[in-house]
């Protein structure tokens, strides 16, 4: 079940909130757990997929309990649990490479397994004490606002909220306003501008012009950002409605001055996970430059593997590794001059081209269109970028402006005013109209 659906907005969420607010404080965690289980069942509608996170939660609980009771084999139990969890994740993602039947990765699997493994790691290294109540672990891990696509939230950050649900009208109001902003980002920007990339894929890369190829990858970059950022903002909004603060997941990444900075601003919670549980344990930047480069290579290979099983994701990870390594070696990763954007804009777009096109043959054709220096097929319609550009220009302009801090600064001034309320009213019902007539797409990050 997607946040940007009529069923969620007008059925599940209102019913859940009524029950949650009427429940006594001591029962609110269990109300949240039950609601999350229902939400997940409605999202997967498959008993095997539904049971997977429950099995993972039991393993995390048993691993934590072994450390809590200081059993001699606690480390062995933790290692076995981690092996099983990662084997399940990699198995679902990659078994399709060796079978004729495609395997569908259960919704949210990558996100809840990363949170379960973080819990096991943290308890094992005594970052915090293990939870002795498995229902509390289940509530923290299955919390429906963040279940399907994050933000990836450490259990210790949620533990306090699960004991102290500080609900209020002000928090509900702030959460509702935040949710509507995220809904608008997804439905009114991402889904609209994404139509341009859909047009290009349906036409085939061979017949498009260079201008149309660049216009298309700009549209895809905006679609990906507003799709995933919109989901994260909606998740934060729903969390606020029930008194839980979820972490920020995006911080205007397209205004970054370097690729290193970009990946500190894009999918922030995933970046923190890789830094905390792979990069730093490998030695981070403490063991010299050559070891740091190796550690970065491992991180970006894992990042590519995490996103998908096709070769383009590995190429994407390696491309980012090369850029970030060069920035660090040349000491330009902290360059804040405006001219750095001349490097970053094409670098970001090229990176998303690797990300967007799974077939390597299509990928090379598309790069031949982006950089037609060595000869490429002629465009079927040389002025295609003008024809389609006119159709999507308003969405691209809105997307570019909205991806900068400009609108955020303006919105902070008016969000609690009558003007802000009217704007939210328009955004909400415009989005609902689009949803009601089928003018919406599935969340892109449900595929990862």
Rosetta blueprint (number, residue, H / E / L):
1 X L
2 X L
3 X L
4 X L
5 X L
6 X H
7 X H
8 X H
9 X H
10 X H
11 X H
12 X H
13 X H
14 X H
15 X H
16 X H
17 X H
18 X H
19 X H
20 X H
21 X H
22 X H
23 X L
24 X L
25 X H
26 X H
27 X H
28 X H
29 X H
30 X H
31 X H
32 X H
33 X H
34 X H
35 X H
36 X H
37 X H
38 X H
39 X H
40 X H
41 X H
42 X H
43 X H
44 X H
45 X L
46 X L
47 X H
48 X H
49 X H
50 X H
51 X H
52 X H
53 X H
54 X H
55 X H
56 X H
57 X H
58 X H
59 X H
60 X H
61 X H
62 X H
63 X H
64 X H
65 X H
66 X H
67 X H
68 X H
69 X L
70 X L
71 X L
72 X L
73 X L
74 X H
75 X H
76 X H
77 X H
78 X H
79 X H
80 X H
81 X H
82 X H
83 X H
84 X H
85 X H
86 X H
87 X H
88 X H
89 X H
90 X H
91 X H
92 X H
93 X H
94 X H
95 X H
96 X H
97 X H
98 X L
99 X L
100 X L
101 X L
102 X L
103 X L
104 X L
105 X L
106 X L
107 X L
108 X L
109 X H
110 X H
111 X H
112 X H
113 X H
114 X H
115 X H
116 X H
117 X H
118 X H
119 X H
120 X H
121 X H
122 X H
123 X H
124 X H
125 X L
126 X L
127 X L
128 X L
129 X L
130 X L
131 X L
132 X L
133 X L
134 X H
135 X H
136 X H
137 X H
138 X H
139 X H
140 X H
141 X H
142 X H
143 X L
144 X H
145 X H
146 X H
147 X H
148 X L
149 X L
150 X L
151 X L
152 X L
153 X L
154 X L
155 X H
156 X H
157 X H
158 X H
159 X H
160 X H
161 X H
162 X H
163 X H
164 X L
165 X L
166 X L
167 X L
168 X L
169 X H
170 X H
171 X H
172 X H
173 X H
174 X H
175 X H
176 X H
177 X H
178 X H
179 X H
180 X H
181 X H
182 X H
183 X H
184 X H
185 X H
186 X H
187 X H
188 X H
189 X H
190 X H
191 X H
192 X H
193 X H
194 X H
195 X H
196 X H
197 X H
198 X H
199 X H
200 X H
201 X H
202 X H
203 X H
204 X L
205 X H
206 X H
207 X H
208 X L
209 X L
210 X H
211 X H
212 X H
213 X H
214 X H
215 X H
216 X H
217 X H
218 X H
219 X H
220 X H
221 X H
222 X H
223 X H
224 X H
225 X H
226 X H
227 X H
228 X H
229 X H
230 X H
231 X H
232 X H
233 X H
234 X H
235 X H
236 X H
237 X H
238 X H
239 X H
240 X H
241 X H
242 X L
243 X L
244 X L
245 X L
246 X L
247 X L
248 X L
249 X L
250 X L
251 X L
252 X L
253 X H
254 X H
255 X H
256 X L
257 X L
258 X L
259 X H
260 X H
261 X H
262 X H
263 X H
264 X H
265 X H
266 X L
267 X L
268 X H
269 X H
270 X H
271 X H
272 X H
273 X H
274 X H
275 X H
276 X H
277 X H
278 X H
279 X H
280 X L
281 X L
282 X L
283 X L
284 X L
285 X L
286 X L
287 X L
288 X L
289 X H
290 X H
291 X H
292 X H
293 X H
294 X H
295 X H
296 X H
297 X H
298 X H
299 X H
300 X H
301 X H
302 X H
303 X H
304 X H
305 X H
306 X H
307 X H
308 X L
309 X L
310 X L
311 X H
312 X H
313 X H
314 X H
315 X H
316 X H
317 X H
318 X H
319 X H
320 X H
321 X H
322 X H
323 X H
324 X H
325 X H
326 X H
327 X H
328 X H
329 X H
330 X L
331 X L
332 X L
333 X L
334 X L
335 X L
336 X L
337 X L
338 X L
339 X L
340 X H
341 X H
342 X H
343 X H
344 X H
345 X H
346 X H
347 X H
348 X H
349 X H
350 X H
351 X H
352 X H
353 X H
354 X H
355 X H
356 X H
357 X L
358 X L
359 X L
360 X H
361 X H
362 X H
363 X H
364 X H
365 X H
366 X H
367 X H
368 X H
369 X H
370 X H
371 X L
372 X H
373 X H
374 X H
375 X L
376 X L
377 X L
378 X L
379 X L
380 X L
381 X L
382 X L
383 X L
384 X H
385 X H
386 X H
387 X H
388 X H
389 X H
390 X H
391 X H
392 X H
393 X H
394 X H
395 X H
396 X H
397 X H
398 X H
399 X H
400 X H
401 X H
402 X H
403 X L
404 X L
405 X H
406 X H
407 X H
408 X H
409 X H
410 X H
411 X H
412 X H
413 X H
414 X H
415 X L
416 X L
417 X L
418 X H
419 X H
420 X H
421 X H
422 X H
423 X H
424 X H
425 X H
426 X H
427 X H
428 X H
429 X H
430 X H
431 X H
432 X H
433 X H
434 X H
435 X H
436 X H
437 X L
438 X L
439 X L
440 X L
441 X L
442 X L
443 X L
444 X H
445 X H
446 X H
447 X H
448 X L
